[in-house]
Amino acid sequence: MSKKRPKRRRRIRRPRRPVTRPRVPAGGIHLTTPEGDEIVFTSAHYQHAALEDILSVLRQADDFGLDDDLEPESDGSFHFPWFETRPGASKPFAPIGRRVLANLTLTLTALEVEASSHRRLDDCRQRLEQLLGDRIRLVETKAKGVDQVLREKPQAEPEEPFIPPPEVIAELEEKMLRQWINDSIPALGGLTPREAVKTPEGRRQVLELIEHAGRMQKMMLKTPGMFAPDYRKAKKMLGLE
């Protein structure tokens, strides 16, 4: 007697799930600082009446790039950076040195701080107010996102084409005609118009070329500053009138 074979179980094929891909955050790619903060163009504006005092205090601090040999600009202002000093902070590759967290401008009556994130601006403000105290007074702070800055960026105005004065155009057109009557022209058998007009047949051919050039110029749209010598004047130059 033959043994009955056990029935095979049918495999249930499950539908494959579509491959899911990471979604891009709304608004596209977000730019961040090395600290992980969103890049925002921030600034703080202080007023003061103690320039020499402020220079002395900031020069003694080790986190402001206000060296003793730093010369002021022609308007008397000083431009210098504020450096990274946090313990354990990642350091850029040499010889770049310490990371710049903010840039400052010190004038006779104002102190301006610019940074690329809210955190950097707040940290710099805290450091300045700790060092300078009532020598400075905060007037305002501002912040603009990258998108806003790009929208506000002025479009370069197209430069107007240079149009020579009429007298310059007339002089150049005269030179072009004088050059033409002395150039070798294939339609004249390699002769120049000045040489060709010495024979009756040559005069006829030169007159035909001048009339043809005049018809072509009438068909062209003349724009300001365009060189368009009147070839009829060549008749007088060649003694054909």
Accessible surface in RSA format (square Angstrom, percent):
REM  Atomic radii and reference values for relative SASA: ProtOr
REM  Chains: A
REM  Algorithm: Lee & Richards
REM  Probe-radius: 1.40
REM  Slices: 20
REM RES _ NUM      All-atoms   Total-Side   Main-Chain    Non-polar    All polar
REM                ABS   REL    ABS   REL    ABS   REL    ABS   REL    ABS   REL
RES MET A   1   239.28 123.9 157.59 104.3  81.70 194.5 129.84 110.4 109.44 145.0
RES SER A   2   107.78  91.1  78.35 104.6  29.42  67.8  52.69 112.2  55.09  77.2
RES LYS A   3   191.74  93.5 167.23 102.6  24.50  58.3 115.71 104.2  76.02  81.0
RES LYS A   4   198.81  97.0 171.45 105.2  27.36  65.1 119.42 107.5  79.39  84.6
RES ARG A   5   220.56  92.6 197.31 100.6  23.25  55.4  68.63  93.8 151.93  92.1
RES PRO A   6   121.78  88.8 100.72  91.8  21.06  76.5 111.91  92.4   9.87  61.4
RES LYS A   7   198.02  96.6 169.10 103.8  28.92  68.9 117.86 106.1  80.16  85.4
RES ARG A   8   229.29  96.3 200.76 102.3  28.52  67.9  76.96 105.2 152.32  92.3
RES ARG A   9   229.18  96.2 203.59 103.8  25.59  60.9  79.54 108.7 149.64  90.7
RES ARG A  10   226.29  95.0 200.98 102.5  25.32  60.3  76.05 103.9 150.24  91.1
RES ARG A  11   226.19  95.0 199.73 101.8  26.46  63.0  73.94 101.1 152.25  92.3
RES ILE A  12   154.49  87.9 129.31  96.3  25.18  60.7 133.03  95.8  21.45  58.2
RES ARG A  13   226.02  94.9 197.22 100.5  28.80  68.6  72.85  99.6 153.17  92.8
RES ARG A  14   205.77  86.4 183.87  93.7  21.89  52.1  59.13  80.8 146.64  88.9
RES PRO A  15   123.29  89.9 100.97  92.0  22.32  81.1 112.74  93.1  10.55  65.6
RES ARG A  16   234.07  98.3 204.64 104.3  29.43  70.1  80.60 110.2 153.47  93.0
RES ARG A  17   216.62  91.0 195.92  99.9  20.70  49.3  68.37  93.4 148.25  89.8
RES PRO A  18   115.34  84.1  97.57  88.9  17.77  64.6 109.42  90.3   5.92  36.8
RES VAL A  19   134.01  88.2 106.80  96.7  27.20  65.6 112.58  97.8  21.42  58.1
RES THR A  20   123.82  88.1  99.70 101.1  24.12  57.5  72.33  97.2  51.49  77.8
RES ARG A  21   199.99  84.0 179.81  91.7  20.17  48.0  58.88  80.5 141.11  85.5
RES PRO A  22   129.15  94.1 103.01  93.9  26.14  95.0 115.57  95.4  13.57  84.4
RES ARG A  23   224.01  94.1 195.17  99.5  28.84  68.7  77.13 105.4 146.88  89.0
RES VAL A  24   111.17  73.2  87.94  79.6  23.23  56.0  89.64  77.9  21.54  58.4
RES PRO A  25    82.55  60.2  68.32  62.3  14.23  51.7  80.34  66.3   2.21  13.8
RES ALA A  26    98.16  90.2  69.71 107.6  28.45  64.7  80.53 113.4  17.63  46.7
RES GLY A  27    74.39  91.7   0.00   N/A  74.39  91.7  39.96 109.7  34.44  77.1
RES GLY A  28    31.51  38.9   0.00   N/A  31.51  38.9  26.76  73.4   4.75  10.6
RES ILE A  29   154.93  88.2 126.64  94.3  28.29  68.2 130.69  94.1  24.24  65.8
RES HIS A  30    95.07  52.0  74.19  51.6  20.89  53.4  61.41  63.3  33.67  39.2
RES LEU A  31    96.36  53.7  90.21  64.5   6.15  15.5  91.90  64.5   4.47  12.0
RES THR A  32    74.78  53.2  52.56  53.3  22.22  53.0  25.28  34.0  49.50  74.8
RES THR A  33     8.29   5.9   1.90   1.9   6.38  15.2   4.18   5.6   4.11   6.2
RES PRO A  34    97.00  70.7  52.65  48.0  44.35 161.2  66.19  54.7  30.81 191.5
RES GLU A  35    36.96  21.2   7.39   5.6  29.57  70.4  16.64  32.2  20.32  16.6
RES GLY A  36    53.85  66.4   0.00   N/A  53.85  66.4  28.84  79.2  25.01  56.0
RES ASP A  37    34.03  23.8  29.85  29.7   4.17   9.9  13.02  30.6  21.00  20.9
RES GLU A  38   102.98  59.1  92.30  69.8  10.68  25.4  23.10  44.7  79.88  65.2
RES ILE A  39    39.37  22.4  38.65  28.8   0.72   1.7  38.65  27.8   0.72   1.9
RES VAL A  40    18.89  12.4  18.89  17.1   0.00   0.0  18.89  16.4   0.00   0.0
RES PHE A  41    98.38  49.2  91.36  56.6   7.01  18.2  92.69  56.2   5.68  16.3
RES THR A  42     4.23   3.0   0.31   0.3   3.92   9.3   1.09   1.5   3.14   4.7
RES SER A  43    19.53  16.5  19.37  25.8   0.16   0.4  10.10  21.5   9.42  13.2
RES ALA A  44     0.53   0.5   0.00   0.0   0.53   1.2   0.53   0.7   0.00   0.0
RES HIS A  45    47.22  25.8  46.98  32.7   0.24   0.6  30.92  31.9  16.30  19.0
RES TYR A  46     1.85   0.9   1.85   1.1   0.00   0.0   1.85   1.4   0.00   0.0
RES GLN A  47    78.28  43.8  77.00  56.3   1.27   3.0  14.58  31.0  63.70  48.3
RES HIS A  48    16.16   8.8   0.00   0.0  16.16  41.3   8.26   8.5   7.89   9.2
RES ALA A  49   104.90  96.4  64.73  99.9  40.17  91.4  73.27 103.2  31.62  83.8
RES ALA A  50    28.26  26.0  19.93  30.8   8.33  18.9  28.21  39.7   0.04   0.1
RES LEU A  51    30.50  17.0  25.11  18.0   5.39  13.6  25.11  17.6   5.39  14.5
RES GLU A  52   126.10  72.4 120.38  91.1   5.72  13.6  66.19 128.0  59.92  48.9
RES ASP A  53    70.81  49.6  67.14  66.8   3.67   8.7   7.51  17.7  63.30  63.1
RES ILE A  54     0.00   0.0   0.00   0.0   0.00   0.0   0.00   0.0   0.00   0.0
RES LEU A  55     6.76   3.8   6.76   4.8   0.00   0.0   6.76   4.7   0.00   0.0
RES SER A  56    51.30  43.3  44.10  58.9   7.20  16.6  27.98  59.6  23.32  32.7
RES VAL A  57    31.92  21.0  28.30  25.6   3.62   8.7  30.09  26.1   1.84   5.0
RES LEU A  58     0.00   0.0   0.00   0.0   0.00   0.0   0.00   0.0   0.00   0.0
RES ARG A  59    79.74  33.5  54.30  27.7  25.44  60.6  12.45  17.0  67.29  40.8
RES GLN A  60   149.91  83.8 113.81  83.2  36.11  86.0  46.43  98.8 103.49  78.5
RES ALA A  61    14.75  13.6   0.67   1.0  14.08  32.0   8.81  12.4   5.93  15.7
RES ASP A  62   106.64  74.7  91.59  91.2  15.05  35.6  47.40 111.6  59.24  59.1
RES ASP A  63     3.61   2.5   3.61   3.6   0.00   0.0   0.17   0.4   3.44   3.4
RES PHE A  64    10.08   5.0   0.00   0.0  10.08  26.2   0.00   0.0  10.08  28.9
RES GLY A  65    16.00  19.7   0.00   N/A  16.00  19.7   8.33  22.9   7.66  17.2
RES LEU A  66     2.64   1.5   0.00   0.0   2.64   6.6   0.27   0.2   2.38   6.4
RES ASP A  67    89.43  62.6  84.31  83.9   5.13  12.1  18.28  43.0  71.15  71.0
RES ASP A  68   123.24  86.3  98.13  97.7  25.11  59.4  37.28  87.7  85.96  85.7
RES ASP A  69   114.27  80.0  94.42  94.0  19.85  46.9  47.62 112.1  66.64  66.5
RES LEU A  70    55.62  31.0  47.37  33.9   8.25  20.7  51.37  36.1   4.24  11.4
RES GLU A  71   133.47  76.6 121.52  91.9  11.94  28.4  54.83 106.1  78.64  64.2
RES PRO A  72    63.51  46.3  45.82  41.8  17.69  64.3  45.82  37.8  17.68 109.9
RES GLU A  73    92.03  52.8  82.68  62.6   9.35  22.3  16.72  32.3  75.31  61.5
RES SER A  74   129.98 109.8  79.49 106.1  50.49 116.3  60.38 128.6  69.60  97.5
RES ASP A  75   106.43  74.6  74.87  74.5  31.56  74.6  49.89 117.4  56.54  56.4
RES GLY A  76    23.99  29.6   0.00   N/A  23.99  29.6  21.16  58.1   2.83   6.3
RES SER A  77     3.40   2.9   3.16   4.2   0.24   0.6   2.12   4.5   1.28   1.8
RES PHE A  78    15.16   7.6  14.41   8.9   0.75   1.9  15.16   9.2   0.00   0.0
RES HIS A  79    93.91  51.3  78.62  54.6  15.29  39.1  57.37  59.1  36.54  42.5
RES PHE A  80     7.50   3.8   0.02   0.0   7.49  19.5   5.15   3.1   2.35   6.7
RES PRO A  81    29.14  21.2  29.14  26.6   0.00   0.0  29.14  24.1   0.00   0.0
RES TRP A  82    16.22   6.5  16.22   7.9   0.00   0.0  16.22   8.7   0.00   0.0
RES PHE A  83    38.02  19.0  37.95  23.5   0.07   0.2  37.95  23.0   0.07   0.2
RES GLU A  84    13.28   7.6   8.71   6.6   4.57  10.9   8.56  16.6   4.72   3.9
RES THR A  85    70.61  50.2  40.15  40.7  30.46  72.6  28.11  37.8  42.50  64.3
RES ARG A  86   110.82  46.5 100.76  51.4  10.05  23.9  58.11  79.4  52.70  31.9
RES PRO A  87   136.73  99.6 105.70  96.4  31.03 112.8 116.72  96.4  20.01 124.4
RES GLY A  88    88.46 109.1   0.00   N/A  88.46 109.1  44.44 121.9  44.02  98.6
RES ALA A  89    22.96  21.1   3.15   4.9  19.81  45.1  12.99  18.3   9.97  26.4
RES SER A  90    75.19  63.5  58.26  77.8  16.93  39.0  55.11 117.4  20.08  28.1
RES LYS A  91   177.61  86.6 148.30  91.0  29.31  69.8  92.08  82.9  85.53  91.1
RES PRO A  92    40.14  29.3  19.56  17.8  20.58  74.8  30.09  24.8  10.05  62.5
RES PHE A  93   178.68  89.4 173.94 107.7   4.74  12.3 177.95 107.9   0.73   2.1
RES ALA A  94    92.82  85.3  63.97  98.7  28.84  65.6  65.64  92.4  27.18  72.0
RES PRO A  95   136.19  99.3 107.76  98.2  28.43 103.4 113.19  93.4  23.00 143.0
RES ILE A  96   132.08  75.2 101.54  75.6  30.53  73.6 108.85  78.4  23.23  63.0
RES GLY A  97    39.63  48.9   0.00   N/A  39.63  48.9  38.10 104.6   1.53   3.4
RES ARG A  98   106.38  44.7  94.89  48.4  11.49  27.4  45.93  62.8  60.45  36.6
RES ARG A  99    40.18  16.9  37.11  18.9   3.07   7.3  15.67  21.4  24.51  14.9
RES VAL A 100    61.12  40.2  46.67  42.2  14.46  34.8  46.67  40.5  14.46  39.2
RES LEU A 101    10.14   5.6   9.73   7.0   0.41   1.0   9.80   6.9   0.34   0.9
RES ALA A 102     2.26   2.1   0.00   0.0   2.26   5.1   2.26   3.2   0.00   0.0
RES ASN A 103    83.78  57.8  81.77  79.0   2.02   4.9  21.11  50.8  62.68  60.6
RES LEU A 104     2.44   1.4   0.00   0.0   2.44   6.1   0.38   0.3   2.06   5.5
RES THR A 105    36.84  26.2  36.19  36.7   0.65   1.6  16.47  22.1  20.37  30.8
RES LEU A 106     0.00   0.0   0.00   0.0   0.00   0.0   0.00   0.0   0.00   0.0
RES THR A 107    44.51  31.7  44.29  44.9   0.22   0.5  41.20  55.3   3.32   5.0
RES LEU A 108   113.78  63.4 104.08  74.5   9.70  24.4 104.08  73.1   9.70  26.1
RES THR A 109    91.56  65.1  90.54  91.8   1.02   2.4  63.68  85.5  27.88  42.2
RES ALA A 110    16.25  14.9  15.98  24.7   0.27   0.6  16.25  22.9   0.00   0.0
RES LEU A 111     0.00   0.0   0.00   0.0   0.00   0.0   0.00   0.0   0.00   0.0
RES GLU A 112    51.47  29.6  50.72  38.4   0.75   1.8  23.52  45.5  27.96  22.8
RES VAL A 113     0.00   0.0   0.00   0.0   0.00   0.0   0.00   0.0   0.00   0.0
RES GLU A 114    99.80  57.3  97.71  73.9   2.09   5.0  22.69  43.9  77.11  63.0
RES ALA A 115    10.45   9.6   0.00   0.0  10.45  23.8   7.51  10.6   2.95   7.8
RES SER A 116    31.62  26.7  29.39  39.2   2.22   5.1  24.41  52.0   7.20  10.1
RES SER A 117     0.17   0.1   0.17   0.2   0.00   0.0   0.17   0.4   0.00   0.0
RES HIS A 118    99.15  54.2  97.19  67.6   1.96   5.0  65.14  67.1  34.01  39.6
RES ARG A 119    99.47  41.8  93.10  47.5   6.37  15.2  41.79  57.1  57.68  35.0
RES ARG A 120    19.43   8.2  19.17   9.8   0.26   0.6   2.62   3.6  16.82  10.2
RES LEU A 121     7.58   4.2   7.58   5.4   0.00   0.0   7.58   5.3   0.00   0.0
RES ASP A 122    77.01  53.9  71.39  71.1   5.62  13.3  24.81  58.4  52.20  52.1
RES ASP A 123    52.08  36.5  47.63  47.4   4.44  10.5  12.13  28.5  39.95  39.8
RES CYS A 124     0.00   0.0   0.00   0.0   0.00   0.0   0.00   0.0   0.00   0.0
RES ARG A 125    57.97  24.3  57.97  29.6   0.00   0.0   5.15   7.0  52.82  32.0
RES GLN A 126   129.01  72.1 122.41  89.5   6.60  15.7  39.18  83.4  89.83  68.1
RES ARG A 127    59.75  25.1  57.71  29.4   2.03   4.8  19.25  26.3  40.50  24.5
RES LEU A 128     0.00   0.0   0.00   0.0   0.00   0.0   0.00   0.0   0.00   0.0
RES GLU A 129    68.81  39.5  60.08  45.5   8.74  20.8  26.88  52.0  41.93  34.2
RES GLN A 130   133.02  74.4  98.13  71.7  34.89  83.1  41.13  87.6  91.88  69.7
RES LEU A 131    45.02  25.1  29.65  21.2  15.37  38.6  31.92  22.4  13.10  35.2
RES LEU A 132     0.51   0.3   0.00   0.0   0.51   1.3   0.00   0.0   0.51   1.4
RES GLY A 133    39.68  48.9   0.00   N/A  39.68  48.9  32.76  89.9   6.92  15.5
RES ASP A 134   146.16 102.4 109.59 109.1  36.57  86.5  48.32 113.7  97.85  97.6
RES ARG A 135    82.99  34.8  71.08  36.2  11.91  28.4  18.78  25.7  64.22  38.9
RES ILE A 136    13.98   8.0   0.85   0.6  13.13  31.6   1.91   1.4  12.08  32.8
RES ARG A 137   145.91  61.3 142.05  72.4   3.86   9.2  72.66  99.3  73.25  44.4
RES LEU A 138    63.88  35.6  41.57  29.7  22.31  56.1  41.57  29.2  22.31  60.0
RES VAL A 139    67.04  44.1  37.92  34.3  29.12  70.2  39.94  34.7  27.10  73.5
RES GLU A 140    79.77  45.8  71.57  54.1   8.20  19.5  26.60  51.4  53.17  43.4
RES THR A 141    66.70  47.4  42.75  43.3  23.96  57.1   9.82  13.2  56.89  86.0
RES LYS A 142   117.43  57.3 108.61  66.6   8.83  21.0  63.14  56.8  54.30  57.8
RES ALA A 143    50.47  46.4  22.78  35.1  27.69  63.0  23.10  32.5  27.38  72.5
RES LYS A 144    81.71  39.9  80.37  49.3   1.34   3.2  41.65  37.5  40.06  42.7
RES GLY A 145    27.99  34.5   0.00   N/A  27.99  34.5  21.09  57.9   6.90  15.5
RES VAL A 146    38.14  25.1  34.39  31.1   3.75   9.0  34.39  29.9   3.75  10.2
RES ASP A 147    93.97  65.8  90.58  90.2   3.40   8.0  22.89  53.9  71.08  70.9
RES GLN A 148    63.66  35.6  62.88  46.0   0.78   1.9  12.34  26.3  51.31  38.9
RES VAL A 149    51.39  33.8  49.67  45.0   1.71   4.1  50.31  43.7   1.08   2.9
RES LEU A 150   112.44  62.6  98.95  70.8  13.49  33.9  99.20  69.7  13.23  35.6
RES ARG A 151   177.94  74.7 143.09  72.9  34.85  83.0  76.62 104.7 101.32  61.4
RES GLU A 152    88.65  50.9  62.95  47.6  25.70  61.2  45.14  87.3  43.51  35.5
RES LYS A 153   139.71  68.2 130.02  79.8   9.69  23.1  77.72  70.0  61.99  66.0
RES PRO A 154   116.06  84.6  94.73  86.4  21.33  77.5 104.30  86.1  11.76  73.1
RES GLN A 155   158.97  88.9 140.34 102.6  18.63  44.4  60.55 128.9  98.42  74.6
RES ALA A 156    99.82  91.8  66.21 102.2  33.61  76.5  77.16 108.7  22.65  60.0
RES GLU A 157   152.50  87.6 132.23 100.0  20.27  48.3  47.68  92.2 104.82  85.6
RES PRO A 158   124.91  91.0 101.40  92.4  23.51  85.5 112.79  93.1  12.12  75.3
RES GLU A 159   166.00  95.3 136.82 103.5  29.18  69.5  57.19 110.6 108.82  88.8
RES GLU A 160   159.22  91.4 134.69 101.9  24.53  58.4  50.00  96.7 109.22  89.2
RES PRO A 161   111.05  80.9  91.44  83.4  19.61  71.3 102.54  84.7   8.51  52.9
RES PHE A 162   171.59  85.8 141.41  87.6  30.18  78.5 147.13  89.2  24.47  70.0
RES ILE A 163    86.23  49.1  67.43  50.2  18.80  45.3  67.44  48.6  18.79  51.0
RES PRO A 164    21.51  15.7  19.23  17.5   2.28   8.3  19.23  15.9   2.28  14.2
RES PRO A 165    55.81  40.7  50.39  45.9   5.42  19.7  55.80  46.1   0.01   0.1
RES PRO A 166   107.45  78.3 100.29  91.4   7.16  26.0 103.38  85.4   4.07  25.3
RES GLU A 167   119.73  68.7 107.37  81.2  12.36  29.4  65.41 126.5  54.32  44.4
RES VAL A 168    58.41  38.4  57.99  52.5   0.42   1.0  58.41  50.8   0.00   0.0
RES ILE A 169    25.17  14.3  25.17  18.8   0.00   0.0  25.17  18.1   0.00   0.0
RES ALA A 170    57.87  53.2  50.19  77.4   7.69  17.5  52.65  74.1   5.23  13.8
RES GLU A 171    99.06  56.9  91.82  69.5   7.24  17.2  35.85  69.3  63.21  51.6
RES LEU A 172    67.44  37.6  67.00  47.9   0.44   1.1  67.00  47.1   0.44   1.2
RES GLU A 173    27.63  15.9  27.63  20.9   0.00   0.0   5.00   9.7  22.64  18.5
RES GLU A 174    62.79  36.0  61.28  46.4   1.51   3.6  27.78  53.7  35.02  28.6
RES LYS A 175   119.25  58.2 114.00  69.9   5.25  12.5  71.97  64.8  47.28  50.4
RES MET A 176    82.89  42.9  75.90  50.2   6.99  16.6  71.52  60.8  11.36  15.1
RES LEU A 177     2.34   1.3   2.23   1.6   0.11   0.3   2.34   1.6   0.00   0.0
RES ARG A 178   121.39  51.0 120.41  61.4   0.98   2.3  43.24  59.1  78.15  47.4
RES GLN A 179   115.63  64.7 107.23  78.4   8.40  20.0  33.10  70.5  82.53  62.6
RES TRP A 180    44.39  17.8  42.73  20.7   1.66   3.9  28.74  15.3  15.64  25.4
RES ILE A 181     0.43   0.2   0.43   0.3   0.00   0.0   0.43   0.3   0.00   0.0
RES ASN A 182    78.24  54.0  59.07  57.1  19.17  46.2  25.40  61.1  52.84  51.1
RES ASP A 183    60.18  42.2  58.13  57.9   2.05   4.8  16.80  39.5  43.39  43.3
RES SER A 184    74.90  63.3  50.77  67.8  24.13  55.6  36.96  78.7  37.94  53.2
RES ILE A 185    23.76  13.5  23.46  17.5   0.30   0.7  23.76  17.1   0.00   0.0
RES PRO A 186   122.15  89.0 100.62  91.7  21.53  78.3 106.70  88.1  15.46  96.1
RES ALA A 187    66.92  61.5  35.18  54.3  31.73  72.2  48.00  67.6  18.92  50.1
RES LEU A 188     8.26   4.6   0.69   0.5   7.57  19.0   2.89   2.0   5.38  14.5
RES GLY A 189    71.52  88.2   0.00   N/A  71.52  88.2  40.29 110.6  31.23  69.9
RES GLY A 190    38.10  47.0   0.00   N/A  38.10  47.0  22.74  62.4  15.36  34.4
RES LEU A 191    85.00  47.3  84.97  60.8   0.03   0.1  85.00  59.7   0.00   0.0
RES THR A 192    20.42  14.5  20.42  20.7   0.00   0.0  17.96  24.1   2.47   3.7
RES PRO A 193     0.00   0.0   0.00   0.0   0.00   0.0   0.00   0.0   0.00   0.0
RES ARG A 194   103.79  43.6 102.67  52.3   1.12   2.7  46.68  63.8  57.11  34.6
RES GLU A 195    81.73  46.9  75.70  57.3   6.03  14.3  24.55  47.5  57.18  46.7
RES ALA A 196     2.95   2.7   1.21   1.9   1.74   4.0   2.95   4.2   0.00   0.0
RES VAL A 197    18.91  12.4  13.90  12.6   5.01  12.1  13.90  12.1   5.01  13.6
RES LYS A 198   156.69  76.4 125.08  76.7  31.61  75.3  81.96  73.8  74.73  79.6
RES THR A 199    71.95  51.2  71.55  72.5   0.40   0.9  63.35  85.1   8.60  13.0
RES PRO A 200    99.92  72.8  92.55  84.4   7.37  26.8  93.91  77.5   6.02  37.4
RES GLU A 201    90.48  51.9  85.96  65.0   4.52  10.8  54.94 106.3  35.54  29.0
RES GLY A 202     5.18   6.4   0.00   N/A   5.18   6.4   4.72  12.9   0.46   1.0
RES ARG A 203    94.00  39.5  94.00  47.9   0.00   0.0  23.31  31.9  70.69  42.8
RES ARG A 204   112.27  47.1 108.48  55.3   3.80   9.0  67.65  92.5  44.62  27.0
RES GLN A 205    55.85  31.2  54.50  39.8   1.35   3.2   9.80  20.9  46.05  34.9
RES VAL A 206     0.00   0.0   0.00   0.0   0.00   0.0   0.00   0.0   0.00   0.0
RES LEU A 207    63.60  35.4  63.46  45.4   0.14   0.3  63.60  44.7   0.00   0.0
RES GLU A 208    93.99  54.0  87.66  66.3   6.32  15.1  41.57  80.4  52.42  42.8
RES LEU A 209    45.39  25.3  42.01  30.1   3.38   8.5  42.35  29.7   3.04   8.2
RES ILE A 210     0.42   0.2   0.01   0.0   0.41   1.0   0.08   0.1   0.35   0.9
RES GLU A 211    77.50  44.5  74.53  56.4   2.97   7.1  30.83  59.6  46.68  38.1
RES HIS A 212    92.65  50.6  92.65  64.4   0.00   0.0  61.85  63.7  30.80  35.8
RES ALA A 213    22.82  21.0  17.70  27.3   5.12  11.7  22.38  31.5   0.44   1.2
RES GLY A 214    18.14  22.4   0.00   N/A  18.14  22.4  17.09  46.9   1.06   2.4
RES ARG A 215   138.36  58.1 135.32  69.0   3.04   7.2  66.92  91.5  71.44  43.3
RES MET A 216    89.80  46.5  89.74  59.4   0.06   0.2  75.94  64.6  13.86  18.4
RES GLN A 217    51.14  28.6  38.83  28.4  12.30  29.3  24.11  51.3  27.03  20.5
RES LYS A 218   177.16  86.4 141.68  86.9  35.48  84.5  94.25  84.8  82.91  88.3
RES MET A 219   154.29  79.9 116.28  77.0  38.01  90.5 105.47  89.7  48.82  64.7
RES MET A 220   101.78  52.7  85.62  56.7  16.17  38.5  70.26  59.7  31.52  41.8
RES LEU A 221   156.07  86.9 136.77  97.8  19.30  48.5 140.97  99.0  15.10  40.6
RES LYS A 222   131.14  64.0 106.70  65.5  24.44  58.2  65.15  58.6  65.99  70.3
RES THR A 223    69.73  49.6  66.92  67.8   2.81   6.7  51.14  68.7  18.59  28.1
RES PRO A 224   108.52  79.1  82.83  75.5  25.69  93.4  94.37  77.9  14.15  88.0
RES GLY A 225    21.31  26.3   0.00   N/A  21.31  26.3   4.52  12.4  16.79  37.6
RES MET A 226    50.07  25.9  39.63  26.2  10.44  24.9  43.42  36.9   6.66   8.8
RES PHE A 227    79.07  39.6  61.83  38.3  17.24  44.9  61.83  37.5  17.24  49.3
RES ALA A 228    22.60  20.8  12.01  18.5  10.59  24.1  13.92  19.6   8.68  23.0
RES PRO A 229     6.37   4.6   6.30   5.7   0.07   0.3   6.37   5.3   0.00   0.0
RES ASP A 230    43.11  30.2  38.93  38.7   4.18   9.9  19.31  45.4  23.80  23.7
RES TYR A 231    44.52  20.8  43.67  24.8   0.85   2.2  11.64   8.7  32.88  40.5
RES ARG A 232   142.49  59.8 140.59  71.7   1.90   4.5  48.27  66.0  94.23  57.1
RES LYS A 233   114.61  55.9 108.25  66.4   6.35  15.1  61.76  55.6  52.85  56.3
RES ALA A 234     0.00   0.0   0.00   0.0   0.00   0.0   0.00   0.0   0.00   0.0
RES LYS A 235    38.15  18.6  38.15  23.4   0.00   0.0   4.75   4.3  33.40  35.6
RES LYS A 236   161.83  79.0 147.19  90.3  14.65  34.9  90.62  81.6  71.22  75.9
RES MET A 237    42.22  21.9  14.26   9.4  27.96  66.6  23.72  20.2  18.50  24.5
RES LEU A 238    18.46  10.3   0.63   0.5  17.83  44.8   5.57   3.9  12.89  34.7
RES GLY A 239    61.27  75.6   0.00   N/A  61.27  75.6  31.89  87.5  29.38  65.8
RES LEU A 240    35.31  19.7   5.58   4.0  29.73  74.7  10.58   7.4  24.73  66.5
RES GLU A 241   148.99  85.5  77.20  58.4  71.79 170.9  66.75 129.1  82.25  67.2
END  Absolute sums over single chains surface
CHAIN  1 A    19139.2      15672.0       3467.2      10717.1       8422.1
END  Absolute sums over all chains
TOTAL         19139.2      15672.0       3467.2      10717.1       8422.1
